[in-house]
Amino acid sequence: MKTAAKDNLLQIKDLLGNLPVENYTSKPEILSGASIGQHVRHILEFYLLLVSGSFSGTISYDKRERDVRIENNPESANQTIDRLIKGIDTLDVNLPVKLEADYTTGGIAQNHIKSSVGREMAYCIEHSIHHQALIKAGLIALGMGNSTDANFGVAYSTIRYRKDQCVQ
């Protein structure tokens, strides 16, 4: 699973190497006023919380920093990815953690859910793929649809299914 998480991050890093800053920070209408950089920041901050929470014992995706340096500067995002890849290598996927989340708009109902580092890593991968699909839609709107791998933003199960369909 660590390999999948690192590969997922490297897909994003590959995109950043091909994406001009003005496209990284532009806000295509299809993304509802968000930029590709904001989606990248969002993905990376979930992974950052996974790594830090694995050491503290509590993961709260609600407590993101929303670091604008990551969303405005692809190089800052690349540096964060490099740190995350090193951090993921140190994780014990079997380690139990507590997921802390509030599913209200008023911030009044803190939930504490038993989980594990591995389960939360799986969540980060799936969450990232979802946002990568949105990023791909933004790239298409910017006329840059060919700037990613064909499997960017596609679930692993869908990739396997498509391969199986080609074999038959």
GIGIPE-V731405 format. One record per residue. N is the residue number from 1. RES is the residue in one letter. PHI is phi in degrees with one decimal (999 if undefined). Layout:
BEGIN
n: <N N>
res: <RES RES>
phi: <PHI PHI>
END
This chain:
BEGIN
n: <1 2 3 4 5 6 7 8 9 10 11 12 13 14 15 16 17 18 19 20 21 22 23 24 25 26 27 28 29 30 31 32 33 34 35 36 37 38 39 40 41 42 43 44 45 46 47 48 49 50 51 52 53 54 55 56 57 58 59 60 61 62 63 64 65 66 67 68 69 70 71 72 73 74 75 76 77 78 79 80 81 82 83 84 85 86 87 88 89 90 91 92 93 94 95 96 97 98 99 100 101 102 103 104 105 106 107 108 109 110 111 112 113 114 115 116 117 118 119 120 121 122 123 124 125 126 127 128 129 130 131 132 133 134 135 136 137 138 139 140 141 142 143 144 145 146 147 148 149 150 151 152 153 154 155 156 157 158 159 160 161 162 163 164 165 166 167 168>
res: <M K T A A K D N L L Q I K D L L G N L P V E N Y T S K P E I L S G A S I G Q H V R H I L E F Y L L L V S G S F S G T I S Y D K R E R D V R I E N N P E S A N Q T I D R L I K G I D T L D V N L P V K L E A D Y T T G G I A Q N H I K S S V G R E M A Y C I E H S I H H Q A L I K A G L I A L G M G N S T D A N F G V A Y S T I R Y R K D Q C V Q>
phi: <999 -59.5 -61.8 -62.8 -64.1 -67.4 -61.6 -60.8 -66.1 -67.9 -60.3 -66.7 -61.2 -59.6 -59.5 -61.4 -70.1 -110.5 -113.7 -61.6 -54.4 -63.6 -79.7 -64.3 -100.5 -70.3 -121.7 -63.0 -54.3 -62.0 -94.8 54.7 86.5 -100.9 -100.6 -60.0 -59.6 -66.7 -67.1 -62.3 -56.9 -58.4 -59.7 -64.5 -67.5 -65.3 -62.9 -59.5 -69.1 -60.3 -64.7 -66.1 -68.2 -65.8 -85.0 -85.6 95.2 -133.2 -115.7 -131.7 -69.9 -69.0 -99.1 -73.2 -74.7 58.0 -74.2 -66.8 -62.5 -67.6 -78.0 -104.1 -134.0 -57.2 -67.1 -63.5 -63.0 -60.7 -63.6 -64.6 -61.2 -58.9 -63.6 -63.8 -60.2 -65.4 -65.0 -62.0 -59.9 -86.5 -78.9 -102.7 -65.8 -88.8 -67.5 -73.2 -139.3 -109.7 -91.4 -111.9 -151.7 -119.5 -100.7 -123.3 -81.7 -90.5 69.6 -120.5 -135.0 -72.4 -105.1 -123.2 -122.2 -69.6 -151.5 -142.5 -59.4 -62.8 -64.4 -71.1 -65.8 -60.0 -62.0 -61.4 -63.3 -63.0 -61.0 -62.2 -58.8 -58.9 -71.0 -63.8 -63.2 -66.4 -58.9 -61.1 -61.2 -63.4 -63.3 -62.0 -63.2 -88.5 76.0 -120.1 -60.3 -92.1 -87.2 -127.2 -63.2 -60.4 -93.5 -65.0 81.2 -115.8 -62.6 -57.7 -64.4 -69.4 -60.2 -63.1 -59.5 -62.5 -63.4 -61.9 -66.7 -72.6 -74.4 -72.4>
END
